[in-house]
Amino acid sequence: MSSSFVDLIRVFTKSGKGGAGSVHLYRAKYIDKGGPDGGDGGKGGDVIIKGNRNIWTLLHLRYKKHLFAGDGENGKGSNKTGAGGEDLIIEVPVGTIARSEETGEILGEVNEHDEEIVIRHGGRGGKGNAFFKRSTMQTPRFAQPGEMGTEGWTIFELKLLADVGLVGFPNAGKSTLLSVVSAARPKIADYPFTTLVPNVGIVSYTGYKSFVMADIPGIIEGASSGKGLGLRFLRHIERNSILLFLVPCISDNINKEYKILLNELKEFNPDLLKKQRILGITKTDLVDTESLNKLKKKIKADCEIVFFSSVSGNGIESLKRTIWNNLNK
């Protein structure tokens, strides 16, 4: 499997500790016993995830297993607050979720470029002794310690953001379609599991209109329970607006194949069946017109059906139009 695409990684993150408050009494040339003037400690740095549309993988985090934000500085005399700790900003692809390994809680999720979300807050700085001065306590000789930050193993999980997700068995023609309608160049060959990582391409429609299409590694029956490669990449389908199911016209039983694909998605996440979907019958260049007409009468589906060939180009424009109309319903 390609080592350049990483969509799941485990990293230890720690936010900064707050600085301690200062215990200090004012002193000057002719003032022996000035009042308390200890400043507050600085806040610890936050751990922040930031969306970056120019990053497509979590590979850059593979060799950075421990990421720490800066600690806040201690307070000083003359009511000087300590400097805040430096925030740790972790750039991740758009569509990344950060969750606690220990609890499974989602700490943050970025869905837009430059969006920033704090996943671990830095500790608060402690109050200096000047804060505790009262009429009944003129010279407090104590201050607060800084608050500890939080730490733990964080799971970063990438779910590709695309308008259209291609769903089908290996060799259904997903990679070929993506290579024809976009500038993406996925690996294509006539054997199962040619696609080992998701591929994304921008498809031009008409004028300046376009949409994003994702080619997900092929699903096999039982993928939802861990068979084949499907389970690892099924989560990428969760972020797609439309699911384009692809079944070759030369399949032994198109209706059965479509139902198997639906069932695998249902077993993985029933909400996936609520998404808009289109059934694309591929490789129509391999059958004659008479056979294709007979086939059209046999197919039963609960969605729009489009027949096309990525090799000859027949039906490609019709497919784009159908996708665009569904995206803009």
C-alpha positions in Angstrom: 0.0 0.0 0.0 1.3 3.5 -0.8 3.0 5.0 2.2 2.3 8.6 1.0 -1.3 8.4 1.9 -2.0 8.3 5.7 -5.6 8.9 6.8 -5.4 7.6 10.4 -2.6 8.4 12.9 -2.0 8.5 16.7 -0.2 11.4 18.3 0.5 12.4 21.9 -0.5 16.0 22.4 -0.1 18.2 25.5 -1.3 21.8 26.2 0.9 24.2 28.1 1.0 24.6 31.9 -0.1 28.0 33.3 2.7 30.1 35.0 2.7 30.5 38.7 1.6 33.8 40.3 4.3 35.9 41.9 4.7 36.6 45.6 6.4 40.0 45.6 6.3 43.1 47.8 7.0 46.5 46.4 10.3 48.0 47.3 11.8 51.4 46.6 14.5 53.7 47.9 12.4 55.3 50.6 9.8 52.6 50.9 10.7 49.7 53.2 7.3 48.0 53.3 5.4 48.5 50.1 2.3 46.5 49.4 2.1 43.3 47.4 2.7 43.7 43.7 3.2 40.1 42.5 1.8 39.7 38.9 -0.3 36.8 37.6 1.2 33.8 35.7 0.8 33.5 31.9 -1.6 31.2 30.3 -0.4 27.9 28.9 -0.4 27.5 25.2 -3.4 25.8 23.5 -3.2 22.8 21.1 -5.0 23.9 17.9 -5.8 22.0 14.7 -6.0 24.2 11.5 -7.5 23.1 8.2 -5.2 23.3 5.2 -6.7 22.6 1.7 -3.2 22.1 0.3 -2.6 19.0 2.5 -4.3 15.7 1.4 -2.8 13.3 3.9 -1.7 13.0 7.6 1.7 11.7 6.5 3.5 14.8 7.9 2.5 13.7 11.4 3.9 10.2 11.1 7.3 11.1 12.6 6.0 13.7 15.1 4.6 11.4 17.8 4.9 14.0 20.7 3.6 17.5 20.2 3.7 20.0 23.1 2.4 23.6 23.4 4.5 26.1 25.4 4.2 26.7 29.1 3.2 30.1 30.5 5.8 32.1 32.3 5.6 32.9 36.0 4.3 36.3 37.1 6.8 39.0 38.2 7.0 42.0 40.6 5.5 45.4 39.7 2.3 43.6 38.7 3.9 42.2 35.6 1.9 39.2 34.1 4.0 36.4 32.8 4.1 35.8 29.0 1.6 33.3 27.7 2.8 30.0 26.4 3.2 29.5 22.6 0.2 27.8 21.0 0.8 24.6 19.1 -0.9 24.8 15.7 -1.2 21.4 13.9 -2.1 21.8 10.2 -4.3 19.0 8.9 -6.3 18.3 5.7 -9.8 19.7 5.5 -12.1 16.9 6.8 -9.9 15.8 9.7 -11.4 14.8 13.1 -9.4 14.7 16.3 -10.6 12.4 19.1 -9.4 11.3 22.5 -8.0 7.8 22.3 -8.9 7.2 26.0 -12.6 8.3 25.8 -13.4 8.3 22.1 -14.7 11.9 22.5 -14.4 14.1 19.5 -12.1 17.0 20.4 -12.5 18.9 17.2 -13.3 18.7 13.5 -12.1 21.0 10.7 -14.2 21.3 7.5 -12.9 24.6 6.0 -9.6 26.0 4.9 -7.9 28.0 7.7 -10.5 27.0 10.2 -8.9 26.7 13.7 -10.3 24.6 16.6 -8.7 24.3 20.0 -8.6 20.6 21.0 -6.6 21.1 24.2 -6.8 24.3 26.3 -3.7 25.6 28.0 -3.8 25.9 31.8 -4.7 29.2 33.4 -2.0 31.2 35.0 -2.0 31.5 38.8 -3.0 34.8 40.5 -0.2 36.8 42.0 -0.3 38.0 45.6 -1.5 41.4 44.6 -4.8 39.8 43.6 -5.4 38.6 47.2 -4.9 42.0 48.9 -7.9 42.9 51.2 -8.6 45.4 53.9 -8.3 42.5 56.3 -5.1 41.2 54.7 -2.8 43.9 53.6 0.3 41.8 52.9 -0.6 38.4 51.5 2.5 36.3 51.1 1.1 33.6 48.9 0.0 33.2 45.3 -1.6 30.6 43.1 0.3 28.0 41.2 -0.4 27.7 37.5 -3.1 25.3 36.3 -1.8 22.2 34.6 -2.6 21.7 30.9 -4.2 18.5 29.5 -2.5 15.7 27.7 -3.2 12.4 26.1 -3.0 10.3 22.9 -5.0 11.9 20.2 -6.4 10.1 17.1 -6.4 12.1 13.9 -8.8 10.7 11.4 -9.2 12.0 7.8 -12.5 11.7 6.0 -12.3 13.0 2.5 -14.6 15.9 1.6 -16.0 15.4 -1.9 -19.3 16.1 -3.7 -19.4 12.7 -5.3 -18.1 9.4 -3.9 -17.7 6.4 -6.2 -18.9 3.1 -4.8 -18.4 -0.2 -6.5 -16.6 -3.6 -6.5 -13.0 -3.8 -7.7 -12.7 -3.3 -11.4 -16.1 -1.6 -11.7 -14.4 1.3 -13.6 -14.1 3.9 -10.9 -10.5 4.8 -11.5 -11.0 4.9 -15.3 -14.0 7.3 -14.9 -12.1 9.6 -12.6 -9.1 9.7 -15.0 -11.5 10.6 -17.9 -13.6 13.3 -16.2 -10.8 15.0 -14.2 -7.0 15.6 -14.2 -6.5 12.9 -11.5 -4.3 10.0 -12.6 -5.1 7.0 -10.5 -3.4 3.7 -11.1 -5.5 1.6 -13.5 -5.1 -2.1 -14.4 -7.3 -5.1 -15.1 -7.1 -6.8 -11.7 -8.8 -6.4 -8.3 -7.7 -3.7 -5.8 -5.7 -1.6 -8.3 -6.8 1.4 -6.2 -5.2 1.1 -2.8 -5.8 4.7 -1.6 -8.5 7.2 -2.3 -8.1 9.5 -5.2 -9.7 12.9 -5.7 -10.3 14.9 -8.8 -12.1 18.1 -9.8 -14.6 17.6 -12.6 -15.4 20.5 -14.9 -19.1 20.7 -15.9 -20.0 23.7 -18.0 -18.6 27.2 -17.9 -16.9 27.7 -14.5 -19.0 25.0 -12.8 -17.2 22.1 -11.2 -17.5 19.4 -8.5 -15.2 17.2 -6.6 -15.2 13.4 -7.2 -13.5 10.8 -4.9 -12.6 7.3 -6.1 -12.7 5.0 -3.0 -10.9 1.6 -3.0 -13.2 -1.2 -4.1 -15.7 -2.7 -1.7 -16.3 -6.5 -1.5 -19.1 -8.4 0.1 -18.3 -8.4 3.8 -16.3 -5.1 3.7 -18.4 -3.7 6.6 -17.1 -6.5 8.8 -13.5 -6.1 7.9 -13.0 -8.1 4.7 -10.9 -6.7 1.9 -9.9 -3.0 1.8 -13.3 -1.6 2.0 -13.6 -1.2 5.8 -10.6 1.1 6.0 -12.0 3.5 3.5 -15.8 3.3 4.0 -15.5 6.3 6.3 -14.5 8.5 3.4 -17.9 7.9 1.9 -19.6 9.5 4.9 -18.5 13.0 3.8 -19.8 12.8 0.2 -23.0 14.6 -0.8 -23.9 12.0 -3.5 -22.9 8.4 -3.9 -22.4 7.2 -7.4 -22.7 3.4 -7.5 -20.9 1.8 -10.4 -21.7 -1.6 -11.8 -20.4 -2.9 -15.1 -23.0 -3.8 -17.7 -21.2 -7.2 -18.1 -21.9 -8.1 -14.5 -23.6 -11.5 -14.0 -26.4 -9.9 -12.0 -26.5 -6.1 -11.8 -29.5 -5.9 -9.5 -27.8 -8.3 -7.0 -24.5 -6.4 -7.1 -26.2 -3.1 -6.4 -28.1 -4.6 -3.4 -24.8 -6.0 -2.0 -23.2 -2.6 -2.2 -26.2 -1.0 -0.5 -26.1 -3.6 2.2 -22.4 -3.1 3.0 -23.0 0.6 3.4 -26.1 -0.1 5.6 -24.0 -2.4 7.8 -21.3 0.2 8.2 -23.5 3.2 8.8 -27.3 3.1 8.1 -27.3 6.9 7.6 -25.4 6.5 4.4 -28.5 5.2 2.7 -30.1 8.6 3.4 -27.7 10.2 0.9 -28.7 10.9 -2.7 -27.4 8.2 -5.0 -27.1 7.5 -8.7 -26.6 4.1 -10.3 -24.0 4.2 -13.1 -23.9 1.2 -15.5 -20.3 1.2 -16.8 -18.4 -0.3 -19.7 -21.3 -0.1 -22.2 -18.8 -0.1 -25.0 -18.4 -3.9 -24.4 -22.0 -4.8 -25.5 -24.0 -4.1 -28.6 -27.0 -1.7 -28.7 -29.6 -4.6 -28.8 -28.1 -6.2 -25.7 -27.9 -2.9 -23.9 -31.6 -2.1 -24.6 -32.6 -5.5 -23.2 -30.5 -4.8 -20.1 -32.1 -1.5 -19.4 -35.5 -3.2 -19.0 -34.1 -5.7 -16.4 -32.4 -3.2 -14.1 -34.4 -2.2 -11.0 -33.1 0.6 -8.8 -34.5 3.1 -6.4 -32.6 6.0 -8.0 -31.6 7.5 -11.3 -29.7 5.2 -13.7 -27.1 6.4 -16.2 -25.4 4.2 -18.8 -22.0 5.3 -20.0 -18.6 4.2 -21.2 -15.4 5.9 -19.9 -13.5 4.4 -22.9 -15.7 5.6 -25.7 -17.1 8.6 -23.9 -20.7 7.8 -24.6 -23.0 8.9 -21.8 -20.2 10.8 -19.9 -21.9 14.2 -20.5 -25.2 12.8 -19.4 -23.6 11.5 -16.3 -22.1 14.9 -15.4 -25.5 16.6 -16.0 -27.3 14.1 -13.7 -24.7 14.5 -11.0 -24.8 18.3 -11.3 -28.6 18.4 -11.1 -28.6 16.1 -8.0 -26.0 18.3 -6.3 -28.2 21.3 -6.9 -31.6 20.0 -5.9 
